[in-house]
Amino acid sequence: MARALGPQRRLLAVYTGGTIGMRSEQGVLVPGSGLAAVLRTLPMFHDEEHARACGLPENTLVLPVSPDQRVIYRVLECQPLFDSSDMTITEWVQIAQTIERHYGQYDGFVVIHGTDTMAFAASVLSFVLENLQKPVILTGAQVPIHALWNDGRENLLGALLMAGQYVIPEVCLFFQNQLFRGNRVTKVDSRRFAAFCSPNLPPLAVVGTDVTINQELVRKARGKAPLVVHSCMERDVGLLRLYPGIPAALVRAFLQPPLKGLVMETFGSGNGPTKPDLLRELQAAAERGLIIVNCTHCLQGAVTSDYAAGMAMAGAGIVSGSDMTSEAALAKLSYVLGQPGLSLDCRKELLARDLRGEMTLPAGAKGQPSLSRSTLGRGVAQLLTLSQEADAVRDAVAPSLACAAAHAGNLEVLQALVELGSDLSLENFNGQTPLHAAARGGQAGAVTMLLQRGVDVDSRDEDGLSPLLLAVKGRHRGVIELLRAAGACLSPGELEDVGTELCRLASRADLEGLQSWWQAGADLGRPGYDGRSALLVAEATGNLEVVTFLQSLQGGAGAQASGPEVLPGVY
Ligand SMILES: NC(=O)C[C@H](N)C(=O)O
């Protein structure tokens, strides 16, 4: 819920480029560096006296909100700076990762961005950033901040004030005195200062003489669930606008692999040509597993099933995009297709749900996945229908359900629990987390999903056991690899009696068991209780395969540590 905050909040402004900081070079506008230096010279953006009195570092700016309230902020300038026409999912994911890296140090974030693709950026960020507890506000300008008559100062000031004074835990876009939900906006004017509109949702806040917050529209933060950054967004998605007489052959060409998902802009309330050849192409693509989302090309209103021409679209296996903007639909498609291990049906069900406030569900629609395929799913589906007062019941049973789902590798149920607001790192009655359960069950898909959600890879259960040890015991090599890549390590306690265990495996010629320990980072040269090594035991037993394997490790190719890969970022 939005609320005003006390003094001295800290913000990070991520400057990515756009007209706001552009300069004219040979008669055209190009992205310009040094925005922070410009802001430092403008008293409305920086109180130098206060900064000096507090001994703040050079790179810190002070926004003088009122005589007794200041917002401290830093501007992080990206390299390179972009005209937003050049930005892609890759840069937006990097912005999200930058926010993640600084999430603990700041109370809110402002993303300074070009306006041309800002609606796409805001939509993508809204799906990449899950469980936001802090505001992320995009803004920019139609005219550079250096110009005498410009909108950049007002927009940036508004964005900083909104992020610095209110907790609106969403990805928003601030422009011309209005704060919009980011995934509801579209750019509607290339010249006027009022460049954006939110056709199907009123603004979350309006700034006039007073600031009016539309409290009932602001999304609530989900308990204390940690921020999750979904970096895995599908790039092979597309956007196609139908027009009268569009040839089926053109549609066929567009739908070819590697395309995995399409947002199709249709006429009016979701109607399209009913020509059999066109419908056949759409149907064939849907049968191949390509997901098509139907969005209206009208600025306002939703896709309905009022017309036969609309029903024909639905008949071709096309999912309704309701009142989503095309920008939001494309971002959602990229997010849903990027989630690992989900079935086609589950992806379609997710698309039909309101995940980040991006769509208005038709009255009466629950918008939840049909989980009726398993008993576990039915249990979770019932939980989803419980009223708000039953939160405590949900919180009590969700960890055990999550463990059961993880052990069974049921990603649909895990996803439904996430939608319910469950924290997938919570422990069940014996201290095991869903990651323990997934590792014990050898469920690589569930392990991947949980790791992606940032659960603790080295959590210990009541007996001090880690997910990695459970995977080793089950000889789940794929899971061991995933856990190791995420930085999992066996603890000294878990390795205490490993020598004896290795000798036991060697005596049984259990090559897979030995390989699992090796893969998990154990030193296979450790002696057992009687001082003999696994190699000695294997030689005595006479199993050549095991002997060869253990000998090969003696040449220095022993336990390998495979820590997490750190990708260099542009920002
Ligand atoms: N007003 C702007 O920011 C437009 C600019 N071309 C951009 O999107 O970067």
The ligand as a MOL file (V3000), in Angstrom:
LIG
                    3D

  0  0  0     0  0            999 V3000
M  V30 BEGIN CTAB
M  V30 COUNTS 9 8 0 0 0
M  V30 BEGIN ATOM
M  V30 1 N 11.8980 11.2190 -26.3320 0
M  V30 2 C 12.7860 10.2660 -26.4620 0
M  V30 3 O 13.3870 9.8620 -25.5010 0
M  V30 4 C 12.9380 9.6740 -27.8260 0
M  V30 5 C 14.2770 9.0400 -28.1010 0
M  V30 6 N 14.3700 8.6840 -29.4890 0
M  V30 7 C 14.4710 7.7570 -27.2800 0
M  V30 8 O 13.5760 6.9870 -27.1920 0
M  V30 9 O 15.5270 7.5250 -26.7960 0
M  V30 END ATOM
M  V30 BEGIN BOND
M  V30 1 1 1 2
M  V30 2 2 2 3
M  V30 3 1 2 4
M  V30 4 1 4 5
M  V30 5 1 5 6
M  V30 6 1 5 7
M  V30 7 2 7 8
M  V30 8 1 7 9
M  V30 END BOND
M  V30 END CTAB
M  END
